[in-house]
């Protein structure tokens, strides 16, 4: 299971390196920042895990940054002004809500499963809208458009992780299920991250294809 986790770290790093070639594109600039924050967070978590220290507090902060950046990246492909405003307004609302939950409901020593669930529901909603808003700007099919793969990357990731993240804290408190819960969480998280970063890599590769195609 540990090897699976390290493999998606490699995919994450590969995505970050690829993103650096397209920083002139606003959406990619946002994704590059998200990937950099992800790498830093996972590095810190690995250090804390190796020392047997609680690391969930870093995910409380990461969730806030992750939601904000993913939402901003999805806004780039949406042409409905009321929806764009709603998405923008949702960012400070989510930040305040997530902090309130961390301070009053789920402490910093617990997995922020409630914030994860709210984030997942919102991102899935934005992804569905973003998919609806994709407009063909040339003769390529939707599967040859980078935006499609970026949207699907987040959509599939949150669809896969949302059901389990919501009940993680409950299951892990049941001693009989502790080891199974940890193993299942690692498996679901790893596979979901594989799909996330593979889809992002496909999106980056299509930008490269588009750039190399004669106009």
C-alpha positions as CSV (number, residue, x, y, z in Angstrom):
1,X,0.0,0.0,0.0
2,X,2.9,2.3,0.8
3,X,4.4,1.7,-2.7
4,X,1.1,2.7,-4.3
5,X,1.1,5.9,-2.3
6,X,4.7,6.8,-3.4
7,X,3.7,6.1,-7.0
8,X,1.0,8.8,-6.9
9,X,3.5,11.1,-5.4
10,X,5.6,10.6,-8.5
11,X,2.6,11.4,-10.7
12,X,1.9,14.5,-8.6
13,X,5.5,15.7,-9.2
14,X,5.3,14.9,-12.9
15,X,2.1,17.0,-13.1
16,X,3.8,19.9,-11.4
17,X,6.8,19.8,-13.7
18,X,4.5,19.7,-16.8
19,X,2.5,22.6,-15.5
20,X,5.7,24.8,-15.5
21,X,5.8,24.8,-19.3
22,X,2.4,26.5,-19.5
23,X,2.4,29.2,-16.8
24,X,1.3,31.8,-19.4
25,X,-2.1,30.2,-19.2
26,X,-4.1,31.4,-16.1
27,X,-5.8,28.1,-15.4
28,X,-2.4,26.3,-15.5
29,X,-0.8,28.8,-13.2
30,X,-3.6,28.1,-10.7
31,X,-3.1,24.3,-11.1
32,X,0.7,24.7,-10.7
33,X,0.2,26.5,-7.4
34,X,-2.2,23.8,-6.2
35,X,0.3,21.1,-7.2
36,X,3.1,22.9,-5.4
37,X,1.0,23.2,-2.2
38,X,0.1,19.5,-2.5
39,X,3.7,18.5,-2.7
40,X,4.7,20.6,0.3
41,X,1.7,19.3,2.3
42,X,2.4,15.6,1.5
43,X,6.1,16.1,2.3
44,X,5.3,17.5,5.7
45,X,2.7,14.8,6.4
46,X,5.3,12.1,5.5
47,X,7.7,13.6,8.0
48,X,5.1,13.7,10.7
49,X,4.0,10.1,10.0
50,X,7.5,8.9,10.2
51,X,7.8,10.4,13.7
52,X,4.4,9.1,14.8
53,X,2.9,12.6,15.1
54,X,-0.6,13.6,14.3
55,X,-0.7,15.3,10.9
56,X,-4.4,15.9,10.3
57,X,-4.1,19.6,11.1
58,X,-2.2,20.1,7.9
59,X,-5.2,18.7,5.9
60,X,-7.5,21.2,7.6
61,X,-5.4,24.0,6.1
62,X,-4.9,22.2,2.8
63,X,-8.7,21.7,2.3
64,X,-9.2,25.4,2.4
65,X,-6.4,26.1,-0.1
66,X,-7.5,23.2,-2.3
67,X,-11.1,24.2,-2.6
68,X,-10.2,27.8,-3.3
69,X,-7.7,27.0,-6.1
70,X,-9.8,24.2,-7.7
71,X,-12.8,26.6,-7.8
72,X,-10.7,29.4,-9.4
73,X,-9.4,27.0,-12.0
74,X,-12.9,25.7,-12.9
75,X,-14.2,29.3,-13.1
76,X,-11.9,29.8,-16.1
77,X,-14.0,27.5,-18.2
78,X,-17.4,28.8,-17.2
79,X,-19.2,31.5,-19.3
80,X,-22.3,32.0,-17.1
81,X,-21.7,35.2,-15.0
82,X,-24.2,34.4,-12.2
83,X,-22.5,31.0,-11.7
84,X,-19.1,32.5,-11.8
85,X,-20.1,35.0,-9.1
86,X,-21.7,32.2,-7.0
87,X,-18.4,30.2,-7.2
88,X,-16.3,33.2,-6.2
89,X,-18.6,34.0,-3.3
90,X,-18.5,30.4,-2.2
91,X,-14.7,30.6,-1.5
92,X,-14.9,33.0,1.5
93,X,-18.0,31.2,2.7
94,X,-16.3,27.8,2.6
95,X,-13.1,29.2,4.2
96,X,-15.1,30.5,7.2
97,X,-17.3,27.4,7.4
98,X,-14.3,25.1,7.3
99,X,-12.5,27.1,10.0
100,X,-15.6,27.1,12.1
101,X,-16.0,23.4,11.8
102,X,-12.3,22.8,12.7
103,X,-12.5,25.1,15.8
104,X,-15.9,23.9,17.1
105,X,-17.0,20.6,15.7
106,X,-14.0,18.5,14.4
107,X,-10.7,19.4,16.2
108,X,-7.4,19.9,14.4
109,X,-6.4,16.4,15.6
110,X,-9.1,14.7,13.5
111,X,-9.4,14.2,9.8
112,X,-11.5,17.1,8.5
113,X,-14.1,14.8,7.1
114,X,-17.0,17.3,7.3
115,X,-15.1,19.9,5.4
116,X,-14.0,17.2,2.9
117,X,-17.6,16.3,2.3
118,X,-18.8,19.9,1.8
119,X,-15.8,20.5,-0.5
120,X,-16.5,17.4,-2.5
121,X,-20.2,18.2,-3.0
122,X,-19.4,21.7,-4.1
123,X,-16.5,20.7,-6.5
124,X,-18.7,18.0,-8.0
125,X,-21.4,20.6,-8.7
126,X,-18.9,23.0,-10.2
127,X,-17.5,20.2,-12.4
128,X,-20.9,19.3,-13.8
129,X,-21.6,22.9,-14.7
130,X,-18.1,23.3,-16.2
131,X,-18.6,20.2,-18.3
132,X,-21.9,21.7,-19.6
133,X,-20.1,24.9,-20.5
134,X,-17.4,23.4,-22.6
135,X,-17.7,24.9,-26.1
136,X,-15.8,23.5,-29.1
137,X,-13.4,26.1,-30.4
138,X,-12.1,24.1,-33.3
139,X,-12.7,20.8,-35.1
140,X,-11.4,18.7,-32.2
141,X,-13.7,16.4,-30.2
142,X,-14.3,17.1,-26.5
143,X,-11.8,14.4,-25.7
144,X,-9.0,16.4,-27.3
145,X,-9.6,19.4,-25.2
146,X,-7.5,20.0,-22.1
147,X,-10.3,21.5,-20.1
148,X,-12.3,18.3,-20.4
149,X,-9.6,16.3,-18.7
150,X,-8.9,18.8,-16.0
151,X,-12.6,18.9,-15.1
152,X,-12.9,15.1,-15.2
153,X,-9.8,14.8,-13.0
154,X,-11.4,16.6,-10.1
155,X,-14.9,15.2,-10.8
156,X,-13.7,11.6,-10.6
157,X,-11.4,12.2,-7.6
158,X,-14.2,13.7,-5.5
159,X,-16.8,11.2,-6.6
160,X,-14.5,8.4,-5.5
161,X,-13.4,9.9,-2.2
162,X,-16.6,11.7,-1.0
163,X,-18.5,8.6,0.3
164,X,-15.7,7.3,2.4
165,X,-14.2,10.6,3.7
166,X,-17.6,11.4,5.2
167,X,-17.6,8.4,7.5
168,X,-13.8,8.1,8.1
169,X,-13.7,9.6,11.6
170,X,-16.6,7.4,12.8
171,X,-15.0,4.2,11.4
172,X,-11.6,4.9,12.8
173,X,-13.0,5.3,16.4
174,X,-14.2,1.7,16.2
175,X,-11.2,-0.3,17.4
176,X,-12.3,-3.4,15.6
177,X,-12.3,-1.5,12.3
178,X,-9.2,0.7,12.8
179,X,-6.7,-1.3,10.7
180,X,-9.3,-2.0,8.0
181,X,-10.3,1.6,7.9
182,X,-6.7,2.8,7.5
183,X,-6.0,0.2,4.8
184,X,-9.3,1.0,2.9
185,X,-8.6,4.8,3.2
186,X,-5.1,4.3,1.8
187,X,-6.4,2.2,-1.1
188,X,-9.3,4.6,-2.1
189,X,-7.1,7.6,-1.7
190,X,-4.2,6.1,-3.8
191,X,-6.4,5.0,-6.6
192,X,-8.3,8.3,-6.7
193,X,-5.1,10.2,-6.8
194,X,-3.8,8.0,-9.7
195,X,-6.9,8.9,-11.7
196,X,-6.6,12.6,-10.7
197,X,-2.9,13.0,-11.8
198,X,-3.2,10.8,-14.9
199,X,-6.1,12.9,-16.1
200,X,-4.2,16.1,-15.3
201,X,-1.2,14.7,-17.3
202,X,-3.4,14.0,-20.3
203,X,-4.7,17.6,-20.1
204,X,-1.1,18.9,-20.1
205,X,-0.2,16.7,-23.0
206,X,-3.0,18.0,-25.0
207,X,-1.7,21.6,-24.5
208,X,1.6,20.4,-25.8
209,X,-0.2,18.8,-28.8
210,X,-2.1,22.0,-29.5
211,X,1.1,24.1,-29.2
212,X,3.0,21.9,-31.7
213,X,0.1,21.8,-34.2
214,X,0.6,24.2,-37.2
215,X,-1.9,27.1,-37.2
